[in-house]
């Protein structure tokens, strides 16, 4: 019983320590809004990622479409 309680407390403690909560100050938000922080800054990478994704899924269309391309919808 003590071992189970100790395991639970250590898990909860680790979750609190490694949770990664961070307050962003107003003057730091400009760095996060920089062009280099955007996920879609490289058009070639986006095109290749979408090609690989749709080749694996055997479907075509936008990512927002809920169908799988199998014709079952």
Secondary structure, 3 states (H helix, E strand, C coil): CHHHHHHHHHHHHHHHHCCCCCCCCHHHHHHHCCHHHCCCCCHHHHHHHHHHHHHHHCCCCCCCCCCCCCCCC
